[in-house]
């Protein structure tokens, strides 16, 4: 998230942010004044959520400052329509996810076939799901647009700032160093972004796959192996996402960012492990149902297109590669 400028009128700040919505730029505004109190002379900050939109937003800000009352910025009806469309799209995705879950085979471990059992309990799988649900709702799903981050953040904001890869305040103070918080010794941030999610669909999608894939691996290999596999693939995915350049020469879908959240890296890591392991070890007792391999790989590709913007594709790829590597190592050790 990057601040691109300030305004001294709250209505103008909101008008500019609404205008950016019509350009598909996710923006928000906040002030150092007390919440709900538009004090005269208060400074209103304009924040841009996605780094790829910063340059465009700066250009629009300069034009807006010159003529904020221009007709081009009177976009109330259009913004209302866009927001209603987003709500409808979210509901469509939730319905689609429910239909997808219903279509999964109910026997042989859901999206898996031939699942063998070593232990009955799955404490790590359940623990990850519980922590993710609690953290996502407590943080109000990663800081919703329009939320203020002031000198006295809300409990939800403290949760989000404390679990994300870098605290936004540290990031700003360090001139955009993605490792600013970790350099302070807060090493838990390598893992904790997996417990934050952007909305209920994001949370439900990841937790369903964590349950289906994770429970099979934990029952077969034990809790310690599953925990190590989940943490290593999540960290690998997060590191690739953070280390990818943000420069313009990179495809937009593969630009890095330290503000990625979600367990997608671990999900694709578990998928990569269960996809590759039976290919190189015919005696491995479980394998992915082909339909679900197509679904996961199709989703991976779809997220790299403009149809599904603002996705941490680096985390998907990093987790997938780490899971595939773990399968190779697992086979080598077994032999």
C-alpha positions in Angstrom: 0.0 0.0 0.0 1.5 3.4 -1.0 0.5 6.9 -0.2 0.4 9.1 -3.3 -0.7 12.5 -1.9 -2.9 14.4 0.5 -6.0 16.6 0.3 -7.5 19.0 2.9 -11.1 18.3 2.1 -12.7 14.9 3.1 -15.4 15.1 0.3 -12.7 15.7 -2.3 -10.6 12.8 -1.0 -13.6 10.5 -1.2 -14.5 11.8 -4.6 -11.0 11.1 -5.9 -11.0 7.6 -4.5 -14.4 7.0 -6.1 -13.1 8.2 -9.4 -10.1 5.7 -9.1 -12.6 2.9 -8.6 -14.0 3.6 -12.1 -10.4 3.1 -13.3 -10.2 -0.2 -11.5 -7.7 1.2 -9.0 -8.2 0.2 -5.4 -7.8 3.3 -3.3 -8.7 4.4 0.2 -8.4 7.6 2.3 -7.7 8.3 5.9 -7.0 11.2 8.2 -5.1 11.8 11.5 -8.2 13.4 12.9 -10.5 11.6 15.2 -12.7 9.0 13.5 -16.0 10.4 12.4 -14.9 14.0 13.0 -14.0 16.0 9.9 -12.0 18.7 11.6 -11.2 21.9 9.6 -7.7 21.7 8.3 -7.4 18.0 8.7 -5.1 16.3 6.2 -6.6 13.4 4.2 -4.1 10.8 2.9 -4.7 9.0 -0.4 -3.5 5.4 -0.3 -3.2 3.0 -3.3 -3.5 -0.7 -2.4 -1.7 -2.3 -5.3 1.9 -1.2 -6.2 1.2 -1.7 -9.9 -1.4 1.1 -9.8 0.7 3.7 -8.1 2.1 5.5 -11.2 -1.3 5.8 -12.9 -2.9 7.0 -9.7 -0.2 9.7 -9.3 -0.9 11.0 -12.8 -4.7 11.1 -12.0 -4.0 12.8 -8.7 -2.2 15.7 -10.4 -5.0 16.2 -12.9 -7.6 16.0 -10.1 -5.8 18.6 -8.0 -6.1 21.1 -10.9 -9.8 20.8 -11.4 -11.5 18.7 -8.7 -15.0 19.9 -9.7 -14.8 18.8 -13.3 -17.7 16.7 -14.6 -15.4 13.7 -15.2 -15.1 13.3 -11.4 -18.9 13.2 -10.8 -19.1 9.4 -10.7 -21.5 8.6 -7.9 -23.8 6.5 -10.0 -21.1 4.7 -11.8 -19.3 3.8 -8.6 -22.5 2.6 -7.1 -23.0 0.3 -10.1 -19.5 -1.0 -9.9 -19.8 -1.8 -6.2 -23.1 -3.6 -6.8 -21.5 -5.6 -9.6 -18.6 -6.6 -7.2 -21.1 -7.8 -4.7 -22.9 -9.9 -7.3 -19.6 -11.3 -8.5 -18.6 -12.3 -5.0 -22.0 -14.0 -4.5 -21.5 -15.8 -7.9 -18.0 -17.1 -6.8 -19.4 -18.3 -3.4 -22.1 -20.2 -5.3 -19.6 -21.6 -7.8 -17.4 -22.8 -4.9 -20.3 -24.5 -3.2 -21.2 -26.3 -6.5 -17.6 -27.3 -6.9 -17.5 -28.9 -3.5 -20.7 -30.7 -4.0 -19.4 -32.1 -7.3 -16.3 -33.6 -5.6 -16.4 -37.4 -5.2 -17.7 -38.3 -1.8 -15.7 -41.6 -1.6 -11.9 -42.3 -1.5 -11.1 -39.1 0.4 -12.9 -36.4 -1.6 -10.5 -35.1 -4.3 -8.1 -37.9 -3.6 -8.3 -41.6 -4.4 -7.0 -44.6 -2.5 -6.2 -42.6 0.6 -4.4 -44.8 3.2 -4.5 -44.1 6.9 -1.7 -44.1 9.4 -3.3 -42.1 12.2 -7.0 -41.2 12.7 -6.6 -37.7 14.2 -5.6 -34.6 12.2 -4.8 -32.0 14.9 -2.5 -29.9 12.7 -5.0 -29.7 9.8 -7.8 -28.7 12.2 -5.5 -26.2 14.0 -4.5 -24.4 10.8 -8.2 -24.1 9.8 -9.2 -22.8 13.2 -6.4 -20.3 13.4 -7.1 -19.0 9.9 -10.8 -18.6 10.5 -10.2 -16.7 13.8 -7.4 -14.5 12.4 -9.3 -13.7 9.2 -12.5 -12.6 11.0 -10.6 -10.8 13.8 -8.5 -8.8 11.2 -11.7 -8.1 9.3 -10.3 -9.9 6.3 -7.0 -8.2 5.8 -8.0 -4.6 6.3 -11.0 -3.6 4.2 -10.8 -0.6 1.9 -11.7 2.6 3.8 -10.3 1.4 7.1 -8.1 3.9 8.9 -4.6 3.1 10.2 -3.8 5.9 12.7 -1.5 6.2 15.7 -4.0 4.1 17.7 -5.1 1.3 15.4 -8.2 -0.8 16.1 -7.8 -4.4 17.4 -8.6 -5.7 13.9 -5.9 -3.5 12.4 -3.4 -4.6 15.0 -4.1 -8.2 14.2 -3.6 -7.6 10.5 -0.5 -5.5 11.0 1.0 -8.0 13.4 0.4 -11.1 11.2 1.2 -9.7 7.7 4.6 -10.2 6.2 5.5 -6.6 6.9 3.8 -4.0 9.2 2.7 -1.2 6.9 4.1 1.4 9.3 7.5 -0.3 9.3 7.3 -0.5 5.5 6.6 3.2 5.1 9.3 4.2 7.6 11.9 2.0 6.0 11.4 3.4 2.5 9.5 0.3 1.3 11.8 -2.4 2.7 9.6 -5.6 2.6 11.8 -7.2 5.3 11.6 -4.2 7.6 9.6 -6.0 10.3 11.5 -9.2 10.0 14.8 -7.3 10.5 13.4 -6.3 13.9 13.3 -10.0 14.9 9.6 -10.7 14.1 10.4 -13.9 12.3 6.9 -15.3 12.7 5.9 -13.2 9.7 7.4 -15.8 7.4 4.4 -18.0 8.3 1.6 -15.9 9.7 0.3 -14.3 6.4 -1.2 -17.8 5.6 -3.8 -17.2 8.4 -5.0 -13.9 6.9 -7.5 -13.8 4.0 -9.1 -11.1 1.8 -12.7 -12.2 2.0 -14.9 -15.2 2.9 -14.6 -16.8 -0.5 -10.8 -16.6 -0.3 -10.9 -18.2 3.2 -13.4 -20.9 2.3 -11.5 -21.9 -0.9 -8.2 -22.3 0.9 -9.5 -24.0 4.0 -11.4 -26.6 1.9 -8.3 -27.6 0.1 -6.2 -27.5 3.3 -8.8 -29.9 4.8 -9.0 -32.3 1.8 -5.3 -32.4 1.0 -3.9 -31.8 4.5 -6.0 -34.4 6.2 -4.9 -37.1 3.8 -1.2 -36.2 4.1 -1.4 -35.9 7.9 -3.2 -39.3 8.3 -0.7 -41.0 6.0 2.6 -39.4 7.1 1.8 -38.1 10.6 1.4 -34.7 12.0 5.1 -33.7 12.2 5.7 -34.4 8.5 2.5 -32.6 7.5 3.4 -29.5 9.6 6.9 -29.3 8.1 5.6 -29.7 4.6 2.9 -27.0 5.1 5.4 -24.5 6.7 8.1 -25.1 4.1 5.8 -24.7 1.1 4.0 -21.7 2.6 7.4 -20.0 3.3 8.7 -20.9 -0.2 5.6 -19.4 -1.8 5.7 -16.2 0.3 9.4 -15.7 -0.3 9.0 -16.0 -4.1 6.1 -13.5 -3.9 8.1 -11.0 -2.0 11.3 -11.4 -4.0 9.7 -11.1 -7.4 10.6 -7.6 -8.9 7.9 -4.9 -8.8 9.4 -3.3 -11.9 7.4 -2.6 -15.1 9.4 -5.1 -17.1 7.7 -7.9 -15.2 4.3 -9.2 -16.4 1.7 -7.6 -14.1 0.5 -11.0 -12.9 4.0 -11.9 -11.7 5.0 -8.7 -9.9 6.1 -9.1 -6.3 4.5 -7.6 -3.2 5.1 -8.1 0.5 1.4 -7.6 1.2 0.2 -10.9 -0.1 -2.0 -12.9 2.3 -3.6 -16.3 2.4 -2.7 -20.0 2.5 -2.5 -20.4 -1.3 1.2 -21.2 -1.1 0.6 -24.1 1.2 -2.4 -25.3 -0.7 -0.4 -25.5 -3.9 2.5 -27.0 -2.1 0.3 -29.8 -0.7 -1.2 -30.2 -4.2 2.2 -30.3 -5.8 3.3 -33.0 -3.4 0.3 -35.3 -3.9 0.3 -34.7 -7.7 4.0 -35.6 -8.3 4.6 -38.2 -5.5 2.5 -41.0 -7.1 4.0 -40.3 -10.6 7.5 -41.1 -9.4 6.5 -43.6 -6.7 3.9 -46.1 -8.1 3.6 -47.7 -4.7 2.4 -44.4 -3.1 -1.0 -45.2 -1.7 -2.9 -42.1 -2.7 -3.2 -39.9 -5.8 -5.1 -36.9 -7.0 -8.4 -37.4 -8.9 -7.7 -36.2 -12.5 -10.6 -33.8 -12.4 -9.0 -32.0 -9.5 -5.6 -31.8 -11.1 -7.2 -30.1 -14.0 -9.1 -27.8 -11.7 -6.0 -26.8 -9.7 -3.8 -26.2 -12.7 -6.6 -24.4 -14.5 -7.1 -22.1 -11.6 -3.3 -21.5 -11.5 -3.4 -20.3 -15.1 -6.6 -18.4 -14.8 -5.2 -16.3 -11.9 -2.4 -15.1 -14.3 -4.9 -13.6 -16.7 -6.8 -10.2 -16.4 -9.9 -12.2 -15.7 -8.8 -12.7 -12.1 -6.6 -9.7 -11.1 -4.7 -8.9 -7.8 -3.7 -12.5 -7.1 -0.4 -13.5 -5.5 0.7 -15.8 -8.3 4.3 -15.8 -7.0 3.0 -17.6 -3.9 1.1 -20.1 -6.0 4.1 -20.9 -8.1 6.6 -20.9 -5.2 4.4 -23.3 -3.1 3.8 -25.6 -6.1 7.5 -25.9 -6.9 8.4 -26.5 -3.2 5.7 -29.2 -3.0 7.0 -30.9 -6.1 10.5 -30.8 -4.8 9.4 -32.3 -1.5 7.9 -35.2 -3.4 11.2 -35.8 -5.2 13.1 -35.6 -1.9 10.6 -37.9 -0.2 11.0 -40.6 -3.0 14.8 -40.3 -2.8 14.8 -40.8 1.0 12.5 -43.7 0.7 14.8 -45.4 -1.7 
